[in-house]
């Protein structure tokens, strides 16, 4: 092995160690002095589902089979997306002291935030899979594709998070703007309502919403017990790919300037 290859391997190992430490730090910070601890990750989506079910079940439960599972799957996916993208948003500015002193790829910081959110997602999957078992019965082999659907979701969140992190370096109001945008995004995503209530024209526009494809992927596995169709696969791949391409391009173009604005 050449010296250059050995140095590259050593650096990669060092970056991996730093990434694990950052994820562990975020996890400990999140639950520090928390009474409920990780139990909150299980309780939060159930509480949200309970409130939204009371509000919307009279309107939509008759139009959607297994409406509680339909609602919970949308909530879990959307909550992870907003948590991951929102955490990545502050990943650069929140680690200014490290970035200005330690020479590592800046991408490590938003990636670590998305991975931290993914750890919380794993806990949220417990009530989701339990609900699927109780309402839809024992899942078929197609449920083994669920990690792939969640990977599409994580890549979409990371791509958006990279763009938001870049904006946050230059415009600190981005975090407040993201709060409003994410709320609007929720209403533009069929989290609690069925797509069937929308006019045909709006359904076509819904195809531009990356979360629509990923949530449809997950719901097809859990509610229908079958493998999603080619259109859903293509939509998920396009959503994750375009998010990473655009967000990564913006982040890469400006990352060398970050230190001047931190």
C-alpha positions as CSV (number, residue, x, y, z in Angstrom):
1,X,0.0,0.0,0.0
2,X,1.4,3.4,-1.0
3,X,1.9,6.2,1.5
4,X,-0.8,8.3,-0.1
5,X,-3.3,5.5,0.1
6,X,-2.4,4.8,3.8
7,X,-2.8,8.5,4.6
8,X,-6.2,8.6,2.9
9,X,-7.4,5.6,4.8
10,X,-6.2,7.1,8.1
11,X,-8.0,10.3,7.3
12,X,-11.2,8.4,6.5
13,X,-11.0,6.5,9.7
14,X,-10.5,9.7,11.6
15,X,-13.5,11.3,9.9
16,X,-15.6,8.3,10.7
17,X,-14.6,8.5,14.4
18,X,-15.4,12.2,14.5
19,X,-18.8,11.5,12.9
20,X,-19.6,8.8,15.5
21,X,-18.6,11.2,18.3
22,X,-20.8,14.0,16.9
23,X,-23.8,11.7,16.6
24,X,-23.2,10.4,20.2
25,X,-22.9,14.0,21.4
26,X,-26.1,15.1,19.8
27,X,-27.9,12.1,21.2
28,X,-26.7,12.7,24.7
29,X,-27.4,16.5,24.5
30,X,-30.9,15.8,23.2
31,X,-31.9,13.6,26.2
32,X,-29.8,15.3,28.9
33,X,-31.9,16.0,32.0
34,X,-34.9,14.6,30.2
35,X,-37.4,12.7,32.3
36,X,-38.9,10.7,29.4
37,X,-35.6,10.3,27.6
38,X,-35.8,8.1,24.4
39,X,-39.4,7.3,25.4
40,X,-40.4,10.7,24.1
41,X,-39.4,9.5,20.6
42,X,-42.0,6.8,20.9
43,X,-44.6,9.0,22.6
44,X,-44.4,12.1,20.4
45,X,-45.7,10.6,17.1
46,X,-48.5,8.8,19.0
47,X,-49.6,12.0,20.7
48,X,-49.5,13.9,17.4
49,X,-51.5,11.1,15.7
50,X,-54.0,11.1,18.5
51,X,-54.7,14.8,18.2
52,X,-54.8,14.8,14.4
53,X,-57.0,11.7,14.5
54,X,-59.6,13.4,16.7
55,X,-59.6,16.4,14.4
56,X,-59.5,14.8,11.0
57,X,-60.9,11.3,11.4
58,X,-64.5,12.4,10.9
59,X,-63.5,14.0,7.6
60,X,-61.2,11.3,6.2
61,X,-61.4,8.0,8.0
62,X,-64.2,6.9,5.7
63,X,-62.1,7.6,2.6
64,X,-58.9,5.8,3.8
65,X,-58.7,2.2,5.0
66,X,-56.7,1.9,8.2
67,X,-56.7,5.6,8.7
68,X,-54.8,5.6,12.0
69,X,-51.9,3.7,10.3
70,X,-52.1,6.0,7.3
71,X,-51.9,9.0,9.6
72,X,-49.1,7.7,11.8
73,X,-46.9,6.7,8.8
74,X,-47.2,10.2,7.4
75,X,-46.4,11.8,10.7
76,X,-43.4,9.6,11.4
77,X,-41.9,10.3,7.9
78,X,-42.6,14.0,8.0
79,X,-41.4,14.5,11.5
80,X,-38.1,12.9,10.7
81,X,-37.7,15.0,7.6
82,X,-38.3,18.3,9.4
83,X,-36.2,17.3,12.4
84,X,-33.3,16.2,10.2
85,X,-33.3,19.1,7.8
86,X,-33.8,21.6,10.7
87,X,-30.9,20.1,12.7
88,X,-28.7,20.2,9.6
89,X,-29.6,23.9,9.2
90,X,-27.7,24.9,12.4
91,X,-25.0,22.3,12.0
92,X,-22.4,24.7,10.6
93,X,-23.1,27.7,12.7
94,X,-23.6,25.6,15.8
95,X,-20.1,24.0,15.3
96,X,-18.3,27.3,14.5
97,X,-15.7,26.7,17.3
98,X,-14.8,23.3,15.8
99,X,-14.8,24.4,12.2
100,X,-12.4,27.3,12.8
101,X,-10.0,25.1,14.8
102,X,-10.2,21.5,13.4
103,X,-9.5,20.8,9.8
104,X,-12.1,18.3,8.7
105,X,-14.6,18.3,5.8
106,X,-17.4,20.6,6.8
107,X,-19.9,18.1,5.4
108,X,-19.3,16.0,8.5
109,X,-21.5,18.3,10.6
110,X,-24.8,18.3,8.6
111,X,-24.3,14.5,8.0
112,X,-23.9,13.9,11.7
113,X,-27.1,15.8,12.5
114,X,-29.1,13.8,9.9
115,X,-27.7,10.6,11.4
116,X,-28.7,11.7,14.9
117,X,-32.2,12.3,13.7
118,X,-32.1,8.8,12.1
119,X,-31.4,7.3,15.5
120,X,-34.5,9.0,16.8
121,X,-36.4,7.7,13.8
122,X,-35.5,4.1,14.8
123,X,-37.3,4.6,18.1
124,X,-40.3,6.2,16.3
125,X,-40.6,3.1,14.1
126,X,-41.5,0.9,17.0
127,X,-45.0,2.4,17.5
128,X,-45.4,2.6,13.7
129,X,-44.6,-1.1,13.1
130,X,-46.7,-2.0,16.1
131,X,-49.7,-0.1,14.6
132,X,-49.1,-1.8,11.3
133,X,-49.1,-5.2,13.0
134,X,-52.3,-4.5,14.9
135,X,-54.3,-2.9,12.0
136,X,-53.0,-4.5,8.8
137,X,-51.8,-7.8,10.3
138,X,-48.5,-9.5,9.9
139,X,-46.5,-7.6,7.2
140,X,-45.4,-9.5,4.1
141,X,-41.9,-9.8,2.6
142,X,-42.3,-6.4,1.0
143,X,-41.8,-4.7,4.4
144,X,-38.1,-5.6,4.1
145,X,-37.9,-2.7,1.6
146,X,-38.8,-0.2,4.4
147,X,-35.1,0.7,5.1
148,X,-34.7,1.6,1.5
149,X,-37.7,3.9,1.6
150,X,-36.3,5.5,4.8
151,X,-32.9,5.9,3.1
152,X,-34.6,7.8,0.3
153,X,-36.2,10.0,3.0
154,X,-32.9,10.6,4.8
155,X,-31.1,11.5,1.5
156,X,-33.9,14.0,0.7
157,X,-33.6,15.5,4.2
158,X,-29.8,15.7,3.9
159,X,-30.0,17.5,0.5
160,X,-32.4,20.0,1.9
161,X,-30.4,20.3,5.1
162,X,-27.2,21.1,3.1
163,X,-28.9,23.9,1.3
164,X,-30.4,25.3,4.6
165,X,-27.0,25.1,6.4
166,X,-25.5,27.2,3.6
167,X,-28.2,29.8,3.8
168,X,-27.9,29.8,7.6
169,X,-24.2,30.8,7.4
170,X,-25.1,34.0,5.5
171,X,-28.6,34.7,6.7
172,X,-29.3,33.8,10.4
173,X,-33.0,34.4,9.9
174,X,-33.1,31.1,7.9
175,X,-34.0,29.1,11.0
176,X,-37.2,31.2,11.5
177,X,-38.1,31.1,7.8
178,X,-37.7,27.3,7.9
179,X,-40.2,27.0,10.7
180,X,-42.8,28.7,8.5
181,X,-41.8,26.8,5.3
182,X,-41.9,23.4,7.1
183,X,-45.4,24.1,8.4
184,X,-46.6,25.1,4.9
185,X,-44.8,22.0,3.5
186,X,-46.8,19.8,5.9
187,X,-50.1,21.1,4.5
188,X,-48.8,20.5,0.9
189,X,-48.0,16.9,1.8
190,X,-50.8,14.3,2.2
191,X,-49.9,13.6,5.8
192,X,-53.4,13.6,7.3
193,X,-55.6,13.9,4.2
194,X,-56.0,11.5,1.2
195,X,-54.8,12.5,-2.2
196,X,-58.2,11.6,-3.6
197,X,-59.8,14.8,-2.2
198,X,-57.6,17.0,-4.4
199,X,-58.6,18.1,-7.9
200,X,-56.8,16.5,-10.8
201,X,-54.6,19.6,-11.4
202,X,-53.4,19.7,-7.8
203,X,-52.6,16.0,-7.9
204,X,-50.2,16.6,-10.8
205,X,-48.5,19.4,-8.8
206,X,-48.2,17.0,-5.9
207,X,-45.8,15.0,-8.0
208,X,-43.3,17.8,-7.5
209,X,-43.4,17.3,-3.7
210,X,-40.4,15.0,-2.9
211,X,-42.0,13.9,0.4
212,X,-45.2,12.7,-1.4
213,X,-43.2,9.9,-3.2
214,X,-41.3,8.7,-0.1
215,X,-44.4,8.7,2.1
216,X,-46.3,6.8,-0.7
217,X,-43.5,4.3,-0.8
218,X,-43.7,3.7,3.0
219,X,-47.5,3.5,3.0
220,X,-47.6,1.1,0.1
221,X,-45.4,-1.3,2.1
222,X,-47.2,-1.0,5.4
223,X,-50.9,-0.5,4.3
224,X,-51.0,-2.4,1.1
225,X,-48.4,-5.0,1.8
226,X,-46.9,-4.9,-1.6
227,X,-43.9,-3.5,-3.5
228,X,-44.4,0.0,-4.8
229,X,-44.8,0.5,-8.5
230,X,-42.2,1.8,-10.9
231,X,-43.5,5.4,-10.7
232,X,-43.1,5.5,-7.0
233,X,-39.6,4.1,-7.2
234,X,-38.7,6.7,-9.9
235,X,-40.2,9.5,-7.8
236,X,-38.3,8.5,-4.7
237,X,-35.0,8.2,-6.6
238,X,-35.5,11.5,-8.3
239,X,-36.4,13.3,-5.1
240,X,-33.4,12.0,-3.2
241,X,-31.1,12.5,-6.2
242,X,-32.2,16.0,-7.0
243,X,-32.1,17.1,-3.3
244,X,-28.6,15.8,-2.9
245,X,-27.5,17.2,-6.2
246,X,-28.8,20.7,-5.6
247,X,-28.1,20.9,-1.9
248,X,-24.7,19.4,-2.3
249,X,-23.8,21.7,-5.1
250,X,-24.8,24.8,-3.1
251,X,-22.9,23.6,0.0
252,X,-19.8,22.7,-1.9
253,X,-19.7,26.0,-3.8
254,X,-19.7,28.0,-0.6
255,X,-18.1,25.8,2.0
256,X,-14.7,27.5,1.7
257,X,-16.2,30.8,2.6
258,X,-18.0,29.6,5.7
259,X,-15.1,30.4,8.1
260,X,-15.3,34.1,7.2
261,X,-18.9,34.3,8.3
262,X,-18.8,32.2,11.5
